[in-house]
Amino acid sequence: KIEQMESEKAANQIKVEEFMAKEEEQDAKINSFMSFFDTIDLGFYVDTTYQYVFDRGATSDLQLRSLYPDNQQFAINAFTISVSKTPTLEGGIMDLLGFRADILFGEQAPLLSSNGLESDVVDPYQAYLQFLAPVGTGLNVYAGRFVTLAGYEVIEARSNPNITRSILFGFAIPFTHTGIRTNYTAGPLTLTAGLNNGWDQVKDANGNVTMESQIAFSHSGGVISDSWFGVTGYFGREPGDIGFAETNGWRELITAVGTVTFNDWITFIVDADFGWQQDIIFNELGSEEGVSWWGIAGYVVLDVHPAIYLALRGEYFDDEDGFRTGTAQKLFELTPTISVKPFKGLIAGNRFVDNFEARAEFRWDHSDERYFEKEDGGFEKDQYGIMAQLLYWIEL
């Protein structure tokens, strides 16, 4: 009987251990599943403005005001929801997977729309999957829709030093691409390459693929708080949507951007863009011509106080064939901006208070042609305007 009891006790112990092992395995699966959601970041962002361009009247079609075309009216430009997960080499296979979605609601949605994805209300200007391949320091692979590598300024207002976007942002480069992109970082160098449908095309408009590439170098140390230099190229056939006939000529875009910050308070930025396209038809005879455009912008940003910065942008844009702006012209623009975070630091460590920002700026645009429409229907070479902006964002 004693042997039988000991045998039954051992069998029960084995059952208990098997049960506990299954429970631990189930708990590990649940914890792994929940930890995946713990790594997801959620953000909300609001951009609202009021703009007054002198001698223009109320309009929603201001020249050279990409993303901010409204005059003498308040605008809810963007309410953006951002959801993302950044992959990491630490952990299991689920940690190698990531994604990002930036979904914009507001008046900027139709201005950012791409071929095959047009809406007056919403635009997911980024929506991609990401895989971090365990190769060296990690090879990132993106698939979906993402913002362009070209130029300095970006879609999200809070990441730019000025309120209005530069002429280069609106007329020299694309906004987004849909395709596949890879990048790899080795020390201070980052190499990026990819294939996509072309400039602002969710649905391919011409059956041709556009290639993208970038080489970037970053450095910090000593009096240089931060620096970044990058050269980007886009190459492929793109629709020629001006002239007497639609064409698909070869287009090239080269941009070079450099930023240097000294002692955490003064930043210098340069953005130079050069574009060419072949086979554009400008006359009724159907003769094909090549077109080109180029421009350069310079910025100085002064962090005069943890809650205040001053920014000055000046730029030149040469649209010698009128392919990008609709008029063969040379343009110049100068914009000083002041930004204040009035509640920054009032409550220590409270990012919900710190992330409120108010901006104001003056902008002067000049063309060598009578390009800027006036309230009386005439055209002038100069355009002057002032603008105010309120920004607020939360990152959870």
C-alpha positions as CSV (number, residue, x, y, z in Angstrom):
1,K,0.0,0.0,0.0
2,I,2.9,2.4,0.9
3,E,4.5,1.7,-2.5
4,Q,1.1,2.3,-4.3
5,M,0.6,5.6,-2.4
6,E,4.1,6.8,-3.3
7,S,3.5,5.8,-6.9
8,E,0.2,7.7,-7.0
9,K,1.9,10.7,-5.3
10,A,4.7,10.7,-7.9
11,A,2.1,10.5,-10.7
12,N,0.1,13.4,-9.3
13,Q,3.3,15.4,-8.9
14,I,4.1,14.9,-12.6
15,K,0.6,16.0,-13.5
16,V,1.0,19.1,-11.3
17,E,4.4,19.9,-12.9
18,E,2.9,19.4,-16.4
19,F,0.0,21.7,-15.6
20,M,2.3,24.4,-14.2
21,A,4.5,24.1,-17.3
22,K,1.5,24.6,-19.5
23,E,0.4,27.6,-17.4
24,E,3.8,29.1,-17.6
25,E,3.9,28.6,-21.4
26,Q,0.5,30.2,-21.7
27,D,1.5,33.1,-19.5
28,A,4.7,33.6,-21.6
29,K,2.6,33.8,-24.8
30,I,0.2,36.3,-23.2
31,N,3.1,38.4,-21.9
32,S,4.8,38.3,-25.3
33,F,1.5,39.3,-27.0
34,M,1.0,42.2,-24.5
35,S,4.6,43.3,-24.7
36,F,4.1,43.8,-28.4
37,F,1.4,46.4,-27.7
38,D,3.5,48.0,-25.0
39,T,6.0,49.0,-27.7
40,I,3.3,50.8,-29.8
41,D,3.5,54.6,-29.7
42,L,0.5,56.8,-30.2
43,G,0.5,60.5,-31.0
44,F,-2.0,63.3,-31.8
45,Y,-1.1,66.6,-33.4
46,V,-3.0,69.8,-34.3
47,D,-2.0,72.6,-36.6
48,T,-4.2,75.7,-36.9
49,T,-3.4,79.1,-38.5
50,Y,-4.6,82.5,-39.6
51,Q,-2.9,84.2,-42.6
52,Y,-3.2,87.7,-44.0
53,V,-1.6,88.5,-47.4
54,F,-1.8,92.2,-48.2
55,D,-3.9,93.4,-51.2
56,R,-5.1,89.9,-52.0
57,G,-8.5,89.5,-50.5
58,A,-10.1,86.4,-49.1
59,T,-9.1,83.4,-51.2
60,S,-8.1,79.7,-50.9
61,D,-5.6,79.9,-53.8
62,L,-2.6,81.9,-52.7
63,Q,0.4,81.5,-54.9
64,L,3.5,79.8,-53.5
65,R,1.7,78.8,-50.3
66,S,1.9,75.0,-50.5
67,L,-0.2,73.5,-47.6
68,Y,-1.3,77.0,-46.5
69,P,-3.2,78.5,-49.5
70,D,-6.0,80.2,-47.4
71,N,-6.0,84.0,-47.0
72,Q,-7.9,86.1,-44.5
73,Q,-9.4,83.1,-42.8
74,F,-8.8,80.7,-39.9
75,A,-7.8,77.2,-41.0
76,I,-7.7,73.8,-39.3
77,N,-4.9,72.6,-41.5
78,A,-4.2,69.2,-39.9
79,F,-5.4,66.9,-37.1
80,T,-3.0,64.0,-37.3
81,I,-3.1,60.7,-35.6
82,S,0.2,58.8,-35.6
83,V,0.6,55.1,-34.6
84,S,3.9,53.4,-34.8
85,K,6.1,50.5,-33.6
86,T,9.8,50.7,-33.9
87,P,11.5,47.3,-34.4
88,T,14.6,46.3,-32.4
89,L,17.2,43.6,-32.6
90,E,16.7,42.8,-28.9
91,G,14.0,40.1,-28.2
92,G,12.2,37.7,-30.5
93,I,11.0,37.7,-34.0
94,M,8.0,39.9,-33.2
95,D,10.4,42.6,-32.1
96,L,11.9,42.7,-35.6
97,L,8.5,43.8,-37.0
98,G,7.2,47.4,-37.0
99,F,4.9,49.8,-38.7
100,R,3.9,53.4,-38.9
101,A,0.7,55.3,-39.9
102,D,0.3,59.0,-40.0
103,I,-3.3,59.8,-40.8
104,L,-4.1,63.5,-41.5
105,F,-7.5,65.0,-41.3
106,G,-8.1,68.6,-42.3
107,E,-7.6,71.2,-45.1
108,Q,-4.2,69.9,-46.0
109,A,-5.6,66.5,-47.0
110,P,-6.5,67.3,-50.6
111,L,-3.2,69.2,-51.0
112,L,-1.2,66.0,-50.1
113,S,-3.3,63.6,-52.1
114,S,-1.6,61.2,-54.5
115,N,-2.7,59.7,-57.8
116,G,-5.1,56.9,-56.8
117,L,-5.8,58.2,-53.3
118,E,-7.6,61.5,-53.4
119,S,-9.8,62.9,-50.6
120,D,-10.9,66.3,-49.4
121,V,-11.0,65.1,-45.8
122,V,-8.3,62.6,-44.9
123,D,-4.8,61.6,-46.2
124,P,-2.6,58.8,-44.8
125,Y,0.6,60.4,-46.0
126,Q,2.5,57.6,-44.3
127,A,1.3,54.0,-44.0
128,Y,4.0,51.3,-44.1
129,L,5.3,48.1,-42.7
130,Q,8.8,47.8,-41.4
131,F,11.1,44.8,-40.9
132,L,14.5,45.0,-39.2
133,A,16.7,42.3,-40.7
134,P,19.3,41.0,-38.3
135,V,22.2,41.9,-40.5
136,G,25.1,43.8,-38.8
137,T,23.6,46.8,-37.0
138,G,20.2,46.1,-38.6
139,L,18.9,46.4,-42.2
140,N,15.6,48.3,-42.3
141,V,13.1,47.3,-44.9
142,Y,10.0,49.5,-45.5
143,A,7.0,48.7,-47.7
144,G,4.0,51.0,-48.2
145,R,3.7,54.8,-48.5
146,F,6.2,57.1,-46.9
147,V,7.4,60.7,-47.1
148,T,10.1,61.7,-49.6
149,L,13.8,61.7,-48.8
150,A,14.3,64.8,-50.9
151,G,14.8,68.3,-49.4
152,Y,14.9,69.6,-45.9
153,E,11.4,70.6,-44.9
154,V,8.7,68.0,-44.1
155,I,4.9,67.7,-44.0
156,E,4.6,67.9,-40.2
157,A,4.7,71.6,-39.2
158,R,6.3,71.3,-35.8
159,S,9.4,69.8,-37.4
160,N,10.0,72.9,-39.5
161,P,11.5,76.2,-38.2
162,N,9.0,78.4,-40.1
163,I,5.2,78.3,-40.5
164,T,4.9,78.5,-44.3
165,R,6.7,76.0,-46.4
166,S,9.5,76.9,-48.7
167,I,9.1,77.2,-52.4
168,L,11.5,74.3,-52.7
169,F,9.2,72.1,-50.6
170,G,6.1,72.9,-52.6
171,F,7.5,73.1,-56.2
172,A,11.0,71.4,-56.4
173,I,10.4,68.0,-54.8
174,P,7.6,65.4,-54.3
175,F,5.7,64.9,-51.0
176,T,5.4,61.1,-50.8
177,H,6.2,57.8,-52.5
178,T,4.6,54.3,-52.5
179,G,6.9,51.4,-52.8
180,I,9.8,49.7,-51.0
181,R,12.7,51.3,-49.2
182,T,15.8,50.0,-47.4
183,N,18.4,51.7,-45.3
184,Y,21.5,50.6,-43.3
185,T,23.6,52.6,-40.8
186,A,27.3,51.9,-40.2
187,G,28.8,54.3,-37.8
188,P,28.2,57.9,-39.0
189,L,27.0,56.8,-42.5
190,T,23.5,55.8,-43.5
191,L,22.8,54.4,-47.0
192,T,19.2,54.3,-48.4
193,A,17.9,52.8,-51.6
194,G,14.4,52.0,-52.9
195,L,11.9,51.6,-55.7
196,N,8.5,53.3,-55.9
197,N,5.7,54.2,-58.2
198,G,7.0,57.8,-58.7
199,W,6.2,61.3,-57.4
200,D,3.0,61.4,-55.3
201,Q,1.6,58.2,-56.8
202,V,-0.2,55.6,-54.7
203,K,-1.5,54.1,-57.9
204,D,1.1,53.9,-60.6
205,A,0.3,56.5,-63.3
206,N,2.5,55.4,-66.1
207,G,3.8,51.8,-65.6
208,N,7.3,52.9,-64.8
209,V,9.4,52.6,-61.6
210,T,11.3,55.4,-60.0
211,M,14.6,54.7,-58.2
212,E,15.6,56.5,-55.0
213,S,18.9,56.7,-53.2
214,Q,20.6,58.6,-50.4
215,I,23.9,58.8,-48.6
216,A,24.0,60.6,-45.3
217,F,26.6,61.5,-42.8
218,S,26.0,62.5,-39.2
219,H,28.5,63.8,-36.5
220,S,28.5,65.4,-33.1
221,G,31.2,66.4,-30.7
222,G,33.0,69.4,-29.3
223,V,31.4,72.7,-30.3
224,I,29.3,70.9,-32.9
225,S,26.2,69.7,-31.0
226,D,24.8,68.0,-34.0
227,S,25.4,67.8,-37.8
228,W,23.8,66.0,-40.7
229,F,24.7,66.0,-44.4
230,G,22.9,64.1,-47.1
231,V,22.7,63.8,-50.9
232,T,19.5,62.3,-52.4
233,G,18.6,61.2,-55.9
234,Y,15.4,60.2,-57.7
235,F,15.5,58.8,-61.2
236,G,12.7,57.5,-63.4
237,R,10.0,58.3,-65.9
238,E,7.3,60.7,-64.6
239,P,4.2,62.1,-66.2
240,G,4.6,65.5,-67.8
241,D,1.3,67.2,-66.7
242,I,1.8,70.6,-68.4
243,G,1.9,71.6,-72.1
244,F,-0.2,70.3,-75.0
245,A,0.1,66.6,-74.4
246,E,0.7,64.1,-71.6
247,T,4.2,62.6,-71.8
248,N,6.3,60.2,-69.7
249,G,9.8,61.7,-69.9
250,W,12.8,60.7,-67.9
251,R,13.1,62.8,-64.7
252,E,16.0,63.3,-62.4
253,L,16.1,65.1,-59.0
254,I,19.2,65.7,-57.0
255,T,19.0,67.3,-53.5
256,A,21.8,68.2,-51.1
257,V,21.0,69.1,-47.5
258,G,23.3,70.1,-44.6
259,T,22.6,71.1,-41.0
260,V,25.0,72.1,-38.3
261,T,24.2,73.1,-34.7
262,F,26.9,74.9,-32.6
263,N,26.7,74.8,-28.8
264,D,23.1,73.8,-28.8
265,W,21.8,77.3,-29.7
266,I,22.6,78.3,-33.3
267,T,21.8,76.1,-36.3
268,F,22.7,76.7,-40.0
269,I,20.8,74.8,-42.7
270,V,21.3,74.7,-46.5
271,D,19.0,72.9,-49.0
272,A,19.9,72.8,-52.7
273,D,17.6,71.1,-55.2
274,F,18.2,70.4,-58.9
275,G,15.6,68.8,-61.3
276,W,15.4,67.9,-65.0
277,Q,12.7,66.2,-67.2
278,Q,12.8,65.3,-70.8
279,D,10.0,65.1,-73.5
280,I,7.7,67.9,-72.4
281,I,5.4,69.3,-75.2
282,F,5.0,73.0,-75.0
283,N,3.5,73.8,-78.5
284,E,0.8,72.7,-80.9
285,L,3.5,71.2,-83.2
286,G,4.2,68.5,-80.7
287,S,7.9,69.1,-80.5
288,E,9.4,67.7,-77.3
289,E,11.7,69.7,-75.1
290,G,13.7,69.2,-71.9
291,V,12.9,71.3,-68.9
292,S,14.8,72.1,-65.7
293,W,14.4,73.8,-62.3
294,W,16.7,74.4,-59.4
295,G,16.8,76.3,-56.1
296,I,18.6,76.9,-52.9
297,A,17.4,77.8,-49.4
298,G,19.3,78.8,-46.3
299,Y,18.2,78.9,-42.7
300,V,19.5,80.3,-39.4
301,V,17.8,79.2,-36.2
302,L,18.6,80.7,-32.8
303,D,17.5,79.0,-29.6
304,V,17.6,82.2,-27.5
305,H,15.7,80.6,-24.6
306,P,14.4,77.0,-23.8
307,A,10.9,78.3,-24.7
308,I,11.8,80.7,-27.6
309,Y,13.6,80.4,-30.9
310,L,14.0,82.8,-33.9
311,A,14.3,81.5,-37.4
312,L,15.2,83.2,-40.7
313,R,14.8,81.6,-44.1
314,G,15.9,82.9,-47.5
315,E,15.6,81.1,-50.8
316,Y,15.9,81.4,-54.5
317,F,14.1,79.3,-57.1
318,D,14.7,79.3,-60.8
319,D,11.8,77.8,-62.9
320,E,13.2,78.8,-66.2
321,D,10.7,76.8,-68.3
322,G,7.7,77.3,-66.1
323,F,7.3,73.6,-65.6
324,R,6.9,73.7,-61.8
325,T,5.1,77.0,-61.1
326,G,3.3,77.5,-64.4
327,T,5.3,80.6,-65.3
328,A,8.9,80.9,-66.5
329,Q,10.3,83.0,-63.6
330,K,12.9,83.5,-61.0
331,L,11.6,83.7,-57.4
332,F,13.0,84.9,-54.2
333,E,11.6,84.6,-50.7
334,L,12.5,85.8,-47.2
335,T,10.7,84.7,-44.0
336,P,11.6,85.6,-40.4
337,T,9.7,83.6,-37.7
338,I,9.4,83.6,-33.9
339,S,8.3,80.6,-31.9
340,V,7.2,80.6,-28.3
341,K,6.2,77.7,-25.9
342,P,4.5,79.8,-23.3
343,F,3.9,77.0,-20.8
344,K,7.2,75.2,-21.2
345,G,8.7,74.3,-17.8
346,L,5.8,75.5,-15.7
347,I,5.2,71.9,-14.5
348,A,8.4,69.9,-14.4
349,G,8.4,66.9,-16.6
350,N,4.9,67.5,-17.9
351,R,5.1,67.1,-21.7
352,F,1.4,67.8,-22.1
353,V,2.0,71.4,-21.1
354,D,5.3,71.8,-22.8
355,N,4.0,70.8,-26.2
356,F,1.9,73.9,-26.9
357,E,3.6,76.2,-29.4
358,A,2.7,79.6,-30.8
359,R,4.4,81.1,-33.9
360,A,4.3,84.3,-35.9
361,E,6.0,85.3,-39.1
362,F,6.3,87.8,-41.9
363,R,6.9,86.6,-45.5
364,W,8.0,88.5,-48.6
365,D,7.9,86.8,-52.0
366,H,9.4,88.3,-55.2
367,S,9.3,87.3,-58.8
368,D,11.0,88.8,-61.9
369,E,7.5,88.4,-63.6
370,R,4.1,89.9,-62.6
371,Y,3.1,86.6,-61.0
372,F,1.2,87.5,-57.8
373,E,-2.5,88.1,-58.2
374,K,-4.0,91.1,-56.4
375,E,-7.5,91.8,-55.1
376,D,-8.4,94.0,-58.0
377,G,-7.5,91.3,-60.5
378,G,-4.1,92.7,-61.5
379,F,-0.7,91.1,-61.0
380,E,2.4,92.3,-59.2
381,K,6.0,91.1,-58.7
382,D,5.8,91.2,-54.9
383,Q,3.7,89.5,-52.3
384,Y,3.8,90.4,-48.6
385,G,2.0,88.5,-45.8
386,I,1.9,87.8,-42.1
387,M,0.8,84.6,-40.4
388,A,0.1,83.2,-36.9
389,Q,0.1,79.5,-36.0
390,L,-0.9,77.4,-32.9
391,L,0.5,73.9,-32.6
392,Y,-0.2,71.2,-30.0
393,W,0.9,67.6,-29.9
394,I,0.7,64.6,-27.5
395,E,2.9,61.5,-27.7
396,L,1.8,58.6,-25.6
